[in-house]
Amino acid sequence: MPVAVASHSFPKHHALRQELTARYPNAVFNETGQPLRGADLVRFLRGHDKAITGLEVLDAALFAAVPEVRVVSKYGVGLDMIDLEAARRGGVSVRWTPGVNRQSVAELTIAFMIALCRRIVPLATDLREGRWGRGGGRQLSSATVGIVGCGHVGKTVAQLCRAFGSTVLAHDIVDYAEFYREHAVRPVALDVLLHDADIVTVHVPLDSSTRNIIDAPRLELMKPTAFLINAARGGIVDERALTAALAERRLAGAAADVFSVEPPIDHELLRQPTFLGTPHIGASTEEAVLAMGRAAIAGLDLEHGSLELTSKT
């Protein structure tokens, strides 16, 4: 049976289409330009035993509706859209390659840091509208950066920040002691990180333990001169609490590439003059798209370092 590529962004890349069809000539692609949901996703996957998915929700109902699907290979690194326990119960093998887009997301995070520190967006807007605003902001090199989640992306952000000369704090449920020693990163409790950092950036997956982990009480811990960045997953930062903190000037600024609902519906947050938002572009560089696509192709046969996250029953 042919491979079903449910991801709407995968087929937009000509090289990825060519590489997949060279191995699976009968592959079918989602050409709608949108993520497939519900009955539309069931109809698309029906009759296929292997699938590449991106932002599609794969839950128990989906797996029950298309029991012929035996392998799901993830295009991208986020797993919050897949019910892994339901996949395991259904005998579906989920393949995933961690860290494949780490450089792309880390570089966007650094761009956010510099843009916020130097007030690039509001000053550029002022200039476009005929106002010669000044105010040079601060340097990243003298900032204390707090990284919440020091996995693949977090580690890369830490290394880039250290290259600038920043002091780097980190908080993670995993003890990366060797990495911390090698790169002069200081591990601290989350509340200490929030209190001490000039810039806080989150790089944790979205699950029940991290949903709204940066909420109103934790935002209160941050300096009024500090910045908050989320380039991980929407839902990790309480967007209403963030909007209030920015509106009341209890936080100097924030940036986000991800939102709890995408496209975002909280226009009050988007309208805050100290907020910088981008449309989930963290992994959209040419290099990252190719790396994620090739990892997804390889994952169909569990090759080239892909991980199998579920075991067949």
C-alpha positions as CSV (number, residue, x, y, z in Angstrom):
1,M,0.0,0.0,0.0
2,P,1.3,3.5,-0.8
3,V,2.5,6.0,1.8
4,A,0.1,8.8,2.7
5,V,1.7,12.2,3.4
6,A,-0.9,14.0,5.5
7,S,1.4,16.9,6.3
8,H,0.4,19.9,4.2
9,S,3.8,21.5,4.2
10,F,5.9,18.5,3.2
11,P,4.6,18.3,-0.4
12,K,5.4,22.0,-1.0
13,H,9.1,21.2,-1.2
14,H,9.9,19.8,-4.6
15,A,13.1,18.0,-3.5
16,L,11.2,16.1,-0.7
17,R,8.5,15.0,-3.0
18,Q,11.1,13.7,-5.4
19,E,13.1,11.9,-2.7
20,L,10.0,10.2,-1.3
21,T,8.5,9.1,-4.6
22,A,11.8,7.7,-5.6
23,R,11.4,5.2,-2.7
24,Y,7.6,5.1,-2.7
25,P,6.4,5.7,-6.2
26,N,2.7,5.5,-5.2
27,A,2.9,8.0,-2.4
28,V,-0.1,10.3,-2.1
29,F,0.1,13.9,-0.8
30,N,-2.2,16.3,1.0
31,E,-2.5,19.1,-1.6
32,T,-5.1,21.1,0.3
33,G,-2.6,23.5,1.9
34,Q,-4.2,22.9,5.3
35,P,-3.8,20.3,8.1
36,L,-6.4,17.6,7.8
37,R,-8.7,16.9,10.6
38,G,-11.4,14.5,11.7
39,A,-13.3,12.7,8.9
40,D,-11.1,14.4,6.2
41,L,-8.0,12.9,7.8
42,V,-9.6,9.5,8.2
43,R,-10.5,9.5,4.5
44,F,-7.0,10.5,3.4
45,L,-5.3,7.8,5.5
46,R,-7.7,5.0,4.7
47,G,-6.0,2.2,2.7
48,H,-2.5,3.1,3.7
49,D,-0.2,1.3,6.1
50,K,2.4,4.1,6.4
51,A,1.9,7.8,6.9
52,I,4.0,11.0,7.4
53,T,2.2,13.5,9.6
54,G,2.9,17.0,10.8
55,L,0.3,19.1,12.6
56,E,-2.5,16.5,12.3
57,V,-4.2,15.2,15.5
58,L,-3.7,11.5,15.8
59,D,-5.9,10.2,18.7
60,A,-7.6,7.0,19.8
61,A,-10.6,7.6,17.5
62,L,-8.3,8.2,14.5
63,F,-6.3,5.0,15.1
64,A,-9.5,3.0,15.5
65,A,-10.9,4.4,12.3
66,V,-7.9,3.4,10.2
67,P,-6.5,0.2,11.7
68,E,-4.5,-0.4,8.5
69,V,-2.1,2.4,9.4
70,R,0.9,0.6,11.1
71,V,3.6,3.2,10.8
72,V,3.5,7.0,11.5
73,S,6.7,9.0,10.8
74,K,6.7,12.5,12.2
75,Y,7.5,15.5,10.1
76,G,8.9,17.8,12.7
77,V,9.8,17.3,16.4
78,G,6.6,18.1,18.4
79,L,4.7,15.0,19.6
80,D,1.8,16.8,21.4
81,M,-0.5,16.1,18.4
82,I,-0.1,12.3,18.8
83,D,-1.6,10.1,21.5
84,L,1.3,7.8,21.9
85,E,-0.5,5.5,24.3
86,A,-3.4,5.1,21.9
87,A,-0.9,4.3,19.2
88,R,0.8,1.7,21.3
89,R,-2.5,0.0,22.1
90,G,-3.4,0.0,18.4
91,G,0.0,-1.5,17.5
92,V,1.0,1.6,15.5
93,S,4.7,2.3,15.4
94,V,5.4,6.0,15.8
95,R,8.9,7.1,14.5
96,W,10.5,10.4,15.4
97,T,13.9,12.1,15.0
98,P,14.7,14.4,17.9
99,G,16.6,17.7,17.5
100,V,16.4,17.8,13.7
101,N,15.5,21.5,13.6
102,R,17.5,22.6,16.6
103,Q,19.7,25.1,14.8
104,S,16.8,26.8,13.0
105,V,14.8,27.3,16.2
106,A,17.8,28.4,18.2
107,E,18.8,31.0,15.6
108,L,15.3,32.4,15.7
109,T,15.4,32.6,19.4
110,I,18.7,34.6,19.3
111,A,17.1,36.9,16.7
112,F,14.2,37.5,19.2
113,M,16.7,38.2,21.9
114,I,18.5,40.8,19.9
115,A,15.3,42.4,18.5
116,L,13.9,42.8,22.0
117,C,17.1,44.0,23.6
118,R,17.7,46.6,20.9
119,R,14.0,47.6,20.4
120,I,14.4,47.0,16.7
121,V,10.8,46.5,15.8
122,P,9.3,49.6,17.5
123,L,12.1,51.8,16.4
124,A,11.8,50.6,12.8
125,T,8.1,51.3,13.0
126,D,8.7,54.8,14.3
127,L,11.2,55.5,11.5
128,R,8.7,54.3,8.9
129,E,6.1,56.6,10.3
130,G,8.4,59.6,10.3
131,R,9.5,59.6,13.9
132,W,13.2,59.7,14.6
133,G,13.2,57.6,17.8
134,R,16.3,56.8,19.8
135,G,17.1,54.5,22.7
136,G,19.7,51.8,22.1
137,G,18.5,49.2,24.5
138,R,21.0,46.8,26.0
139,Q,23.5,44.2,24.8
140,L,22.9,40.5,24.7
141,S,26.6,40.1,25.8
142,S,25.9,41.6,29.2
143,A,22.5,39.8,29.8
144,T,21.7,36.9,32.0
145,V,19.8,34.4,29.9
146,G,17.6,31.8,31.6
147,I,16.8,28.7,29.5
148,V,13.8,26.7,30.6
149,G,14.3,23.2,29.0
150,C,17.9,22.4,28.1
151,G,17.2,19.6,25.5
152,H,18.4,19.8,21.9
153,V,17.2,23.4,21.2
154,G,18.0,24.6,24.7
155,K,21.6,23.4,24.5
156,T,22.1,25.1,21.1
157,V,20.6,28.3,22.5
158,A,23.0,28.1,25.5
159,Q,26.0,27.7,23.3
160,L,25.0,30.6,21.1
161,C,24.4,32.8,24.1
162,R,27.8,31.9,25.6
163,A,29.4,32.8,22.3
164,F,27.9,36.3,22.8
165,G,29.3,36.4,26.3
166,S,26.0,36.1,28.1
167,T,25.7,34.5,31.6
168,V,23.5,31.4,31.1
169,L,21.1,29.8,33.6
170,A,19.2,26.6,32.9
171,H,16.4,24.6,34.4
172,D,15.4,21.1,33.3
173,I,14.0,18.0,34.9
174,V,17.1,16.2,33.5
175,D,20.5,16.8,34.9
176,Y,22.8,17.7,32.0
177,A,25.8,18.1,34.4
178,E,28.5,17.4,31.8
179,F,27.0,19.9,29.3
180,Y,26.6,22.5,32.1
181,R,30.2,22.2,33.1
182,E,31.6,22.2,29.6
183,H,29.7,25.4,28.6
184,A,29.7,27.3,31.9
185,V,25.9,27.0,32.3
186,R,24.5,27.3,35.9
187,P,21.6,25.0,36.7
188,V,19.0,26.5,39.0
189,A,15.4,26.0,40.2
190,L,12.8,27.5,37.9
191,D,11.7,30.2,40.3
192,V,15.4,31.3,40.8
193,L,15.8,31.4,37.0
194,L,12.7,33.6,36.5
195,H,13.9,36.0,39.3
196,D,17.5,36.3,38.1
197,A,17.3,36.3,34.3
198,D,17.2,39.3,32.1
199,I,15.9,37.1,29.2
200,V,13.8,33.9,29.8
201,T,13.4,31.6,26.9
202,V,11.3,28.3,27.0
203,H,12.3,25.2,25.1
204,V,10.2,22.4,26.7
205,P,7.7,20.1,25.0
206,L,4.0,20.7,25.6
207,D,2.4,18.1,27.9
208,S,0.3,18.1,31.1
209,S,3.4,19.1,33.2
210,T,4.3,22.1,31.1
211,R,1.0,23.5,30.0
212,N,0.9,27.1,31.3
213,I,4.1,26.5,33.3
214,I,4.8,30.2,32.8
215,D,1.6,31.5,34.4
216,A,0.7,34.8,36.2
217,P,2.4,33.9,39.5
218,R,5.6,33.0,37.7
219,L,5.5,36.1,35.5
220,E,5.3,38.1,38.7
221,L,8.8,36.6,39.6
222,M,10.4,38.2,36.6
223,K,12.1,41.6,36.6
224,P,10.0,44.4,35.1
225,T,13.0,45.0,32.8
226,A,13.1,41.3,31.6
227,F,12.0,39.7,28.3
228,L,10.2,36.4,27.8
229,I,10.5,34.3,24.6
230,N,8.5,31.2,23.5
231,A,9.6,29.4,20.4
232,A,8.6,26.0,21.7
233,R,4.9,25.3,21.8
234,G,1.8,27.4,22.3
235,G,0.2,26.6,25.7
236,I,3.4,26.7,27.6
237,V,3.0,30.4,28.4
238,D,-0.4,31.6,29.8
239,E,-1.2,34.2,27.0
240,R,-3.8,36.1,29.0
241,A,-1.4,36.5,31.9
242,L,1.4,37.6,29.5
243,T,-0.9,40.2,27.9
244,A,-1.7,41.6,31.3
245,A,1.9,41.8,32.3
246,L,2.9,43.6,29.1
247,A,-0.1,46.0,29.3
248,E,0.7,46.9,32.9
249,R,4.4,47.2,32.1
250,R,5.3,44.5,34.6
251,L,7.4,43.0,31.8
252,A,9.6,44.9,29.4
253,G,8.7,42.8,26.4
254,A,8.0,39.4,24.9
255,A,8.3,37.4,21.7
256,A,6.5,34.3,20.5
257,D,6.7,32.1,17.4
258,V,3.9,29.8,18.7
259,F,0.4,30.3,20.1
260,S,-2.2,28.3,22.0
261,V,-4.4,28.7,18.9
262,E,-2.9,29.1,15.5
263,P,-3.5,31.4,13.8
264,P,-3.7,33.3,17.1
265,I,-7.1,34.7,18.1
266,D,-5.8,36.8,21.1
267,H,-5.4,40.0,19.2
268,E,-5.0,41.9,22.4
269,L,-1.6,40.2,22.9
270,L,-0.6,40.9,19.3
271,R,-1.5,44.6,19.7
272,Q,0.9,45.1,22.7
273,P,3.6,47.5,21.5
274,T,6.3,45.5,23.4
275,F,5.2,42.1,21.9
276,L,6.9,40.6,18.8
277,G,5.1,37.7,17.1
278,T,5.9,35.5,14.2
279,P,3.7,32.8,12.4
280,H,5.4,29.6,13.7
281,I,8.5,29.9,11.5
282,G,11.0,28.4,13.9
283,A,11.5,25.3,11.8
284,S,10.8,26.9,8.4
285,T,14.3,27.5,7.1
286,E,15.3,25.7,4.0
287,E,17.9,23.7,5.9
288,A,15.4,22.6,8.6
289,V,12.7,21.7,6.2
290,L,15.0,19.4,4.3
291,A,16.3,17.9,7.5
292,M,12.9,17.2,8.9
293,G,11.6,15.9,5.6
294,R,14.5,13.5,5.1
295,A,14.2,12.3,8.7
296,A,10.5,11.6,8.1
297,I,11.2,9.6,5.0
298,A,13.9,7.6,6.8
299,G,11.6,7.0,9.7
300,L,9.2,5.1,7.4
301,D,11.8,2.3,7.6
302,L,13.3,3.2,11.0
303,E,16.6,4.3,9.5
304,H,19.2,7.0,10.1
305,G,18.7,7.5,13.8
306,S,14.9,7.8,14.0
307,L,13.4,6.6,17.3
308,E,10.5,4.1,17.6
309,L,8.3,5.6,20.4
310,T,5.8,2.8,20.5
311,S,6.0,-1.0,20.4
312,K,3.7,-3.1,18.4
313,T,1.3,-5.4,20.2
